[in-house]
Amino acid sequence: MNKYQCEAIIIHEDAIKEVQSHILDEKTILEMSDLFKVLSDPTRIRILFALEKQELCVCDISVILNMTQSAISHQLRVLKHANLVTFRKEGKTVFYQLADEHVHLIFNQSIEHIKEG
């Protein structure tokens, strides 16, 4: 017997049925995967962190992160496409903020999880 084999295979049918009855559909799994891909970029995390504190325009974010406005705008498009940020216009200025309470929750829970470990 090698290290990957068990002496006896025990199938826990109740546990299997319980999990199978709640398994996510393929569309939801792919959307979650896409969300985590968007969240995996350090620049986008920095932008979300800044927007967690208050709404900001591209100019403000570019100063805070010491990056070009073009680079910030590109990352904001990705975040907007993923429904993580929204915006409002005030004259010619566009202000960005986190999309909703779910984004705040995801962001803060992630930070808590990391600091806990």
VOTORBA-984550 format. One record per atom (N, C-alpha, C): residue number from 1; residue in three letters; atom name; x, y, z. Coordinates in Angstrom, 3 decimals. Atoms other than C-alpha are relative to their C-alpha. Layout:
<atoms>
{NUM 'ALA' 'CA' {X Y Z}}
...
</atoms>
This chain:
<atoms>
{1 'MET' 'N' {0.852 -1.173 0.000}}
{1 'MET' 'CA' {0.000 0.000 0.000}}
{1 'MET' 'C' {0.904 1.244 0.000}}
{2 'ASN' 'N' {-0.798 -1.235 -0.001}}
{2 'ASN' 'CA' {1.447 3.424 -0.957}}
{2 'ASN' 'C' {-0.656 1.046 0.897}}
{3 'LYS' 'N' {0.462 -1.001 -0.961}}
{3 'LYS' 'CA' {0.990 6.613 1.070}}
{3 'LYS' 'C' {-1.304 0.680 -0.410}}
{4 'TYR' 'N' {1.226 -0.647 0.458}}
{4 'TYR' 'CA' {-1.996 7.759 -1.028}}
{4 'TYR' 'C' {-1.219 -0.908 0.096}}
{5 'GLN' 'N' {1.113 0.924 -0.108}}
{5 'GLN' 'CA' {-4.150 4.698 -0.431}}
{5 'GLN' 'C' {-0.435 -0.142 1.455}}
{6 'CYS' 'N' {0.539 0.261 -1.326}}
{6 'CYS' 'CA' {-6.402 4.005 2.526}}
{6 'CYS' 'C' {-0.257 -1.499 0.100}}
{7 'GLU' 'N' {0.318 1.414 -0.194}}
{7 'GLU' 'CA' {-7.009 0.614 4.039}}
{7 'GLU' 'C' {-1.422 -0.289 -0.443}}
{8 'ALA' 'N' {1.394 0.194 0.386}}
{8 'ALA' 'CA' {-10.743 1.012 3.535}}
{8 'ALA' 'C' {-0.552 1.340 -0.474}}
{9 'ILE' 'N' {0.638 -1.212 0.502}}
{9 'ILE' 'CA' {-12.773 3.514 1.552}}
{9 'ILE' 'C' {-1.371 0.097 0.653}}
{10 'ILE' 'N' {1.284 -0.229 -0.647}}
{10 'ILE' 'CA' {-15.660 4.954 3.501}}
{10 'ILE' 'C' {-0.651 1.185 -0.697}}
{11 'ILE' 'N' {0.752 -1.050 0.670}}
{11 'ILE' 'CA' {-18.222 6.960 1.569}}
{11 'ILE' 'C' {-1.051 0.519 0.977}}
{12 'HIS' 'N' {0.956 -0.630 -0.899}}
{12 'HIS' 'CA' {-20.235 9.402 3.652}}
{12 'HIS' 'C' {-1.118 0.601 -0.848}}
{13 'GLU' 'N' {1.055 -0.383 0.941}}
{13 'GLU' 'CA' {-23.367 9.550 1.514}}
{13 'GLU' 'C' {-0.792 1.216 0.452}}
{14 'ASP' 'N' {0.761 -1.152 -0.491}}
{14 'ASP' 'CA' {-25.222 12.029 3.736}}
{14 'ASP' 'C' {0.772 1.301 -0.223}}
{15 'ALA' 'N' {-0.838 -1.186 0.181}}
{15 'ALA' 'CA' {-22.344 14.483 3.636}}
{15 'ALA' 'C' {0.103 0.363 -1.483}}
{16 'ILE' 'N' {-0.103 -0.223 1.450}}
{16 'ILE' 'CA' {-21.978 14.065 -0.138}}
{16 'ILE' 'C' {-1.288 0.622 -0.525}}
{17 'LYS' 'N' {1.298 -0.523 0.459}}
{17 'LYS' 'CA' {-25.704 14.652 -0.754}}
{17 'LYS' 'C' {-0.218 1.427 0.491}}
{18 'GLU' 'N' {0.161 -1.347 -0.558}}
{18 'GLU' 'CA' {-25.697 17.708 1.537}}
{18 'GLU' 'C' {0.800 1.016 -0.802}}
{19 'VAL' 'N' {-0.846 -0.923 0.765}}
{19 'VAL' 'CA' {-22.807 19.327 -0.310}}
{19 'VAL' 'C' {-0.514 0.123 -1.426}}
{20 'GLN' 'N' {0.494 -0.037 1.377}}
{20 'GLN' 'CA' {-24.159 18.385 -3.744}}
{20 'GLN' 'C' {-1.277 0.824 -0.123}}
{21 'SER' 'N' {1.245 -0.769 0.066}}
{21 'SER' 'CA' {-27.518 19.983 -2.919}}
{21 'SER' 'C' {0.248 1.503 0.085}}
{22 'HIS' 'N' {-0.317 -1.424 -0.134}}
{22 'HIS' 'CA' {-25.755 23.317 -2.261}}
{22 'HIS' 'C' {1.136 0.452 -0.913}}
{23 'ILE' 'N' {-1.151 -0.326 0.850}}
{23 'ILE' 'CA' {-23.014 23.222 -4.898}}
{23 'ILE' 'C' {-0.338 1.181 -0.913}}
{24 'LEU' 'N' {0.215 -1.166 0.853}}
{24 'LEU' 'CA' {-22.616 26.425 -6.896}}
{24 'LEU' 'C' {-0.092 -0.413 -1.461}}
{25 'ASP' 'N' {0.092 0.261 1.435}}
{25 'ASP' 'CA' {-23.609 26.490 -10.540}}
{25 'ASP' 'C' {1.245 0.551 -0.695}}
{26 'GLU' 'N' {-1.219 -0.337 0.742}}
{26 'GLU' 'CA' {-20.909 26.902 -13.177}}
{26 'GLU' 'C' {0.120 1.503 -0.259}}
{27 'LYS' 'N' {-0.022 -1.443 0.276}}
{27 'LYS' 'CA' {-21.863 30.506 -14.030}}
{27 'LYS' 'C' {0.466 0.768 1.234}}
{28 'THR' 'N' {-0.389 -0.672 -1.241}}
{28 'THR' 'CA' {-21.529 31.609 -10.392}}
{28 'THR' 'C' {1.464 -0.247 0.317}}
{29 'ILE' 'N' {-1.407 0.331 -0.250}}
{29 'ILE' 'CA' {-18.197 29.812 -10.021}}
{29 'ILE' 'C' {0.911 0.821 -0.904}}
{30 'LEU' 'N' {-0.824 -0.776 0.930}}
{30 'LEU' 'CA' {-16.810 31.516 -13.132}}
{30 'LEU' 'C' {-0.011 1.486 0.358}}
{31 'GLU' 'N' {0.068 -1.405 -0.401}}
{31 'GLU' 'CA' {-18.044 34.931 -11.952}}
{31 'GLU' 'C' {0.819 0.252 1.262}}
{32 'MET' 'N' {-0.835 -0.135 -1.198}}
{32 'MET' 'CA' {-16.406 34.380 -8.557}}
{32 'MET' 'C' {1.474 -0.031 -0.367}}
{33 'SER' 'N' {-1.385 0.091 0.446}}
{33 'SER' 'CA' {-13.187 33.378 -10.269}}
{33 'SER' 'C' {0.441 1.318 -0.628}}
{34 'ASP' 'N' {-0.315 -1.287 0.618}}
{34 'ASP' 'CA' {-13.283 36.563 -12.360}}
{34 'ASP' 'C' {0.146 1.098 1.047}}
{35 'LEU' 'N' {-0.078 -0.997 -1.072}}
{35 'LEU' 'CA' {-13.935 38.656 -9.242}}
{35 'LEU' 'C' {1.334 -0.098 0.732}}
{36 'PHE' 'N' {-1.267 0.166 -0.709}}
{36 'PHE' 'CA' {-10.931 37.183 -7.445}}
{36 'PHE' 'C' {1.201 0.350 -0.881}}
{37 'LYS' 'N' {-1.077 -0.432 0.902}}
{37 'LYS' 'CA' {-8.771 37.764 -10.536}}
{37 'LYS' 'C' {0.144 1.514 0.029}}
{38 'VAL' 'N' {-0.028 -1.462 -0.055}}
{38 'VAL' 'CA' {-9.729 41.444 -10.482}}
{38 'VAL' 'C' {0.611 0.454 1.325}}
{39 'LEU' 'N' {-0.498 -0.372 -1.324}}
{39 'LEU' 'CA' {-8.997 41.614 -6.757}}
{39 'LEU' 'C' {1.447 -0.405 0.236}}
{40 'SER' 'N' {-1.360 0.503 -0.224}}
{40 'SER' 'CA' {-5.617 39.924 -7.185}}
{40 'SER' 'C' {1.098 0.992 -0.390}}
{41 'ASP' 'N' {-1.003 -0.972 0.452}}
{41 'ASP' 'CA' {-3.879 42.997 -8.632}}
{41 'ASP' 'C' {0.330 0.999 1.119}}
{42 'PRO' 'N' {-0.386 -0.911 -1.091}}
{42 'PRO' 'CA' {-1.885 45.060 -6.072}}
{42 'PRO' 'C' {-0.438 1.447 -0.214}}
{43 'THR' 'N' {0.425 -1.378 0.255}}
{43 'THR' 'CA' {-2.688 48.376 -7.766}}
{43 'THR' 'C' {-1.492 0.160 0.244}}
{44 'ARG' 'N' {1.448 -0.078 -0.222}}
{44 'ARG' 'CA' {-6.404 47.653 -7.747}}
{44 'ARG' 'C' {-0.329 -0.095 1.490}}
{45 'ILE' 'N' {0.196 0.075 -1.457}}
{45 'ILE' 'CA' {-6.172 46.692 -4.062}}
{45 'ILE' 'C' {0.299 1.361 0.627}}
{46 'ARG' 'N' {-0.337 -1.326 -0.530}}
{46 'ARG' 'CA' {-4.465 50.031 -3.345}}
{46 'ARG' 'C' {-1.113 1.013 -0.297}}
{47 'ILE' 'N' {1.087 -0.907 0.368}}
{47 'ILE' 'CA' {-7.212 51.882 -5.221}}
{47 'ILE' 'C' {-1.218 -0.265 0.871}}
{48 'LEU' 'N' {1.143 0.340 -0.846}}
{48 'LEU' 'CA' {-9.926 50.012 -3.333}}
{48 'LEU' 'C' {0.222 0.460 1.440}}
{49 'PHE' 'N' {-0.311 -0.451 -1.356}}
{49 'PHE' 'CA' {-8.165 50.773 -0.055}}
{49 'PHE' 'C' {-0.206 1.509 0.129}}
{50 'ALA' 'N' {0.184 -1.457 -0.021}}
{50 'ALA' 'CA' {-8.094 54.480 -0.907}}
{50 'ALA' 'C' {-1.486 0.350 -0.039}}
{51 'LEU' 'N' {1.431 -0.276 0.122}}
{51 'LEU' 'CA' {-11.768 54.419 -1.920}}
{51 'LEU' 'C' {-0.788 -0.496 1.205}}
{52 'GLU' 'N' {0.622 0.465 -1.236}}
{52 'GLU' 'CA' {-12.601 52.554 1.277}}
{52 'GLU' 'C' {-0.102 1.163 0.987}}
{53 'LYS' 'N' {-0.029 -1.129 -0.924}}
{53 'LYS' 'CA' {-11.726 55.761 3.118}}
{53 'LYS' 'C' {-0.948 1.113 -0.435}}
{54 'GLN' 'N' {0.921 -1.021 0.512}}
{54 'GLN' 'CA' {-13.628 58.190 0.865}}
{54 'GLN' 'C' {0.023 0.011 -1.516}}
{55 'GLU' 'N' {0.032 -0.094 1.459}}
{55 'GLU' 'CA' {-14.644 58.909 -2.701}}
{55 'GLU' 'C' {1.098 0.944 -0.467}}
{56 'LEU' 'N' {-1.134 -0.764 0.526}}
{56 'LEU' 'CA' {-11.853 60.291 -4.848}}
{56 'LEU' 'C' {-0.100 0.109 -1.517}}
{57 'CYS' 'N' {-0.104 -0.114 1.457}}
{57 'CYS' 'CA' {-11.234 61.542 -8.367}}
{57 'CYS' 'C' {1.313 -0.653 -0.453}}
{58 'VAL' 'N' {-1.206 0.623 0.559}}
{58 'VAL' 'CA' {-8.570 60.097 -10.679}}
{58 'VAL' 'C' {1.249 0.768 0.408}}
{59 'CYS' 'N' {-1.161 -0.830 -0.381}}
{59 'CYS' 'CA' {-6.243 63.021 -9.911}}
{59 'CYS' 'C' {0.447 -0.297 1.429}}
{60 'ASP' 'N' {-0.326 0.282 -1.402}}
{60 'ASP' 'CA' {-6.439 62.364 -6.174}}
{60 'ASP' 'C' {0.652 -1.371 0.146}}
{61 'ILE' 'N' {-0.537 1.367 -0.099}}
{61 'ILE' 'CA' {-5.838 58.639 -6.579}}
{61 'ILE' 'C' {1.402 -0.063 -0.581}}
{62 'SER' 'N' {-1.332 0.029 0.621}}
{62 'SER' 'CA' {-2.880 59.242 -8.885}}
{62 'SER' 'C' {1.062 0.596 0.919}}
{63 'VAL' 'N' {-0.934 -0.593 -0.962}}
{63 'VAL' 'CA' {-1.247 61.480 -6.245}}
{63 'VAL' 'C' {0.237 -0.966 1.156}}
{64 'ILE' 'N' {-0.112 0.916 -1.139}}
{64 'ILE' 'CA' {-1.974 59.040 -3.411}}
{64 'ILE' 'C' {0.891 -1.195 -0.339}}
{65 'LEU' 'N' {-0.746 1.207 0.372}}
{65 'LEU' 'CA' {-0.515 56.081 -5.331}}
{65 'LEU' 'C' {1.279 0.296 -0.789}}
{66 'ASN' 'N' {-1.187 -0.396 0.759}}
{66 'ASN' 'CA' {2.196 58.066 -7.150}}
{66 'ASN' 'C' {0.055 -0.725 -1.346}}
{67 'MET' 'N' {0.128 0.638 1.313}}
{67 'MET' 'CA' {1.013 56.775 -10.522}}
{67 'MET' 'C' {-0.611 1.002 -0.974}}
{68 'THR' 'N' {0.593 -0.885 1.001}}
{68 'THR' 'CA' {-0.100 58.370 -13.783}}
{68 'THR' 'C' {-1.521 -0.108 0.019}}
{69 'GLN' 'N' {1.457 0.012 0.089}}
{69 'GLN' 'CA' {-3.720 59.328 -14.261}}
{69 'GLN' 'C' {-0.482 -1.051 -0.995}}
{70 'SER' 'N' {0.352 1.005 1.005}}
{70 'SER' 'CA' {-3.787 57.078 -17.313}}
{70 'SER' 'C' {-0.013 -1.405 0.598}}
{71 'ALA' 'N' {-0.071 1.324 -0.635}}
{71 'ALA' 'CA' {-2.720 54.042 -15.280}}
{71 'ALA' 'C' {-1.152 -0.194 0.978}}
{72 'ILE' 'N' {1.108 0.071 -0.955}}
{72 'ILE' 'CA' {-5.299 54.826 -12.594}}
{72 'ILE' 'C' {-1.316 -0.182 -0.748}}
{73 'SER' 'N' {1.235 0.104 0.785}}
{73 'SER' 'CA' {-8.050 55.298 -15.187}}
{73 'SER' 'C' {-0.189 -1.409 -0.545}}
{74 'HIS' 'N' {0.076 1.375 0.513}}
{74 'HIS' 'CA' {-7.233 51.925 -16.711}}
{74 'HIS' 'C' {-0.470 -0.961 1.093}}
{75 'GLN' 'N' {0.367 0.896 -1.102}}
{75 'GLN' 'CA' {-7.476 50.180 -13.338}}
{75 'GLN' 'C' {-1.431 0.263 0.478}}
{76 'LEU' 'N' {1.376 -0.328 -0.387}}
{76 'LEU' 'CA' {-10.698 52.020 -12.484}}
{76 'LEU' 'C' {-1.006 -0.588 -0.988}}
{77 'ARG' 'N' {0.885 0.641 1.000}}
{77 'ARG' 'CA' {-12.235 50.758 -15.756}}
{77 'ARG' 'C' {-0.194 -1.473 0.326}}
{78 'VAL' 'N' {0.082 1.420 -0.367}}
{78 'VAL' 'CA' {-11.415 47.199 -14.690}}
{78 'VAL' 'C' {-0.885 -0.170 1.233}}
{79 'LEU' 'N' {0.797 0.070 -1.226}}
{79 'LEU' 'CA' {-12.901 47.790 -11.232}}
{79 'LEU' 'C' {-1.468 0.326 -0.263}}
{80 'LYS' 'N' {1.373 -0.372 0.345}}
{80 'LYS' 'CA' {-15.981 49.441 -12.720}}
{80 'LYS' 'C' {-0.686 -1.148 -0.754}}
{81 'HIS' 'N' {0.538 1.134 0.772}}
{81 'HIS' 'CA' {-16.475 46.557 -15.171}}
{81 'HIS' 'C' {-0.353 -1.171 0.920}}
{82 'ALA' 'N' {0.250 1.076 -0.966}}
{82 'ALA' 'CA' {-16.340 44.149 -12.198}}
{82 'ALA' 'C' {-1.041 0.408 1.055}}
{83 'ASN' 'N' {1.018 -0.517 -0.928}}
{83 'ASN' 'CA' {-18.995 46.250 -10.394}}
{83 'ASN' 'C' {0.529 0.188 1.420}}
{84 'LEU' 'N' {-0.599 -0.244 -1.314}}
{84 'LEU' 'CA' {-16.592 47.036 -7.554}}
{84 'LEU' 'C' {0.030 1.479 0.346}}
{85 'VAL' 'N' {0.060 -1.443 -0.229}}
{85 'VAL' 'CA' {-16.648 50.814 -7.996}}
{85 'VAL' 'C' {-1.098 0.617 -0.861}}
{86 'THR' 'N' {0.937 -0.811 0.778}}
{86 'THR' 'CA' {-19.191 53.358 -9.166}}
{86 'THR' 'C' {0.551 1.418 -0.032}}
{87 'PHE' 'N' {-0.480 -1.369 0.103}}
{87 'PHE' 'CA' {-18.836 57.007 -10.033}}
{87 'PHE' 'C' {-1.170 0.965 -0.076}}
{88 'ARG' 'N' {0.955 -1.098 0.184}}
{88 'ARG' 'CA' {-20.640 60.315 -10.020}}
{88 'ARG' 'C' {0.784 1.171 -0.571}}
{89 'LYS' 'N' {-0.640 -1.172 0.598}}
{89 'LYS' 'CA' {-19.898 63.458 -11.986}}
{89 'LYS' 'C' {-0.432 1.251 0.741}}
{90 'GLU' 'N' {0.248 -1.322 -0.573}}
{90 'GLU' 'CA' {-19.605 66.893 -10.476}}
{90 'GLU' 'C' {0.692 0.981 -0.924}}
{91 'GLY' 'N' {-0.598 -0.827 1.051}}
{91 'GLY' 'CA' {-19.063 69.285 -13.351}}
{91 'GLY' 'C' {0.803 -0.897 -0.921}}
{92 'LYS' 'N' {-0.876 0.821 0.840}}
{92 'LYS' 'CA' {-16.115 67.910 -15.285}}
{92 'LYS' 'C' {0.738 -1.068 0.790}}
{93 'THR' 'N' {-0.725 0.936 -0.861}}
{93 'THR' 'CA' {-14.777 65.938 -12.317}}
{93 'THR' 'C' {-0.841 -1.236 0.265}}
{94 'VAL' 'N' {0.653 1.273 -0.281}}
{94 'VAL' 'CA' {-15.623 62.271 -11.878}}
{94 'VAL' 'C' {0.551 -0.532 1.319}}
{95 'PHE' 'N' {-0.382 0.538 -1.300}}
{95 'PHE' 'CA' {-15.585 60.923 -8.325}}
{95 'PHE' 'C' {-0.373 -1.480 0.060}}
{96 'TYR' 'N' {0.207 1.442 -0.119}}
{96 'TYR' 'CA' {-15.241 57.191 -7.659}}
{96 'TYR' 'C' {-0.188 -0.387 1.455}}
{97 'GLN' 'N' {0.203 0.563 -1.326}}
{97 'GLN' 'CA' {-16.441 55.221 -4.655}}
{97 'GLN' 'C' {-0.237 -1.503 -0.137}}
{98 'LEU' 'N' {0.297 1.433 0.026}}
{98 'LEU' 'CA' {-16.858 51.582 -3.699}}
{98 'LEU' 'C' {-1.464 -0.174 -0.369}}
{99 'ALA' 'N' {1.334 0.179 0.582}}
{99 'ALA' 'CA' {-19.949 50.170 -5.376}}
{99 'ALA' 'C' {-1.103 -0.162 1.036}}
{100 'ASP' 'N' {1.042 0.229 -1.001}}
{100 'ASP' 'CA' {-21.832 49.011 -2.295}}
{100 'ASP' 'C' {0.607 -0.607 1.257}}
{101 'GLU' 'N' {-0.459 0.532 -1.283}}
{101 'GLU' 'CA' {-21.628 47.562 1.179}}
{101 'GLU' 'C' {0.697 -1.347 -0.150}}
{102 'HIS' 'N' {-0.646 1.300 0.221}}
{102 'HIS' 'CA' {-20.644 44.138 -0.223}}
{102 'HIS' 'C' {1.490 0.172 -0.275}}
{103 'VAL' 'N' {-1.417 -0.238 0.313}}
{103 'VAL' 'CA' {-17.394 45.571 -1.563}}
{103 'VAL' 'C' {0.742 0.389 1.271}}
{104 'HIS' 'N' {-0.601 -0.347 -1.296}}
{104 'HIS' 'CA' {-16.667 47.153 1.826}}
{104 'HIS' 'C' {0.233 -1.265 0.818}}
{105 'LEU' 'N' {-0.072 1.228 -0.786}}
{105 'LEU' 'CA' {-17.362 43.796 3.455}}
{105 'LEU' 'C' {1.100 -0.930 -0.500}}
{106 'ILE' 'N' {-1.036 0.864 0.591}}
{106 'ILE' 'CA' {-15.180 41.776 1.054}}
{106 'ILE' 'C' {1.382 0.550 0.343}}
{107 'PHE' 'N' {-1.288 -0.647 -0.228}}
{107 'PHE' 'CA' {-12.356 44.259 1.450}}
{107 'PHE' 'C' {0.413 -0.112 1.463}}
{108 'ASN' 'N' {-0.326 0.019 -1.424}}
{108 'ASN' 'CA' {-12.506 44.496 5.240}}
{108 'ASN' 'C' {0.166 -1.414 0.537}}
{109 'GLN' 'N' {-0.135 1.386 -0.435}}
{109 'GLN' 'CA' {-13.003 40.759 5.748}}
{109 'GLN' 'C' {1.347 -0.566 -0.447}}
{110 'SER' 'N' {-1.302 0.465 0.497}}
{110 'SER' 'CA' {-9.923 40.094 3.609}}
{110 'SER' 'C' {1.128 0.516 0.880}}
{111 'ILE' 'N' {-1.032 -0.591 -0.864}}
{111 'ILE' 'CA' {-7.835 42.478 5.698}}
{111 'ILE' 'C' {-0.003 -0.681 1.363}}
{112 'GLU' 'N' {0.089 0.676 -1.310}}
{112 'GLU' 'CA' {-9.096 40.925 8.934}}
{112 'GLU' 'C' {0.576 -1.413 -0.065}}
{113 'HIS' 'N' {-0.495 1.369 0.157}}
{113 'HIS' 'CA' {-8.343 37.429 7.655}}
{113 'HIS' 'C' {1.523 -0.026 -0.057}}
{114 'ILE' 'N' {-1.455 -0.053 0.140}}
{114 'ILE' 'CA' {-4.786 38.372 6.718}}
{114 'ILE' 'C' {0.667 0.379 1.315}}
{115 'LYS' 'N' {-0.586 -0.443 -1.276}}
{115 'LYS' 'CA' {-4.073 40.186 9.984}}
{115 'LYS' 'C' {-0.161 -1.042 1.088}}
{116 'GLU' 'N' {0.250 1.060 -0.983}}
{116 'GLU' 'CA' {-5.515 37.265 11.958}}
{116 'GLU' 'C' {1.067 -1.087 -0.059}}
{117 'GLY' 'N' {-0.956 1.088 0.198}}
{117 'GLY' 'CA' {-3.023 34.809 10.492}}
{117 'GLY' 'C' {1.381 0.425 0.344}}
</atoms>
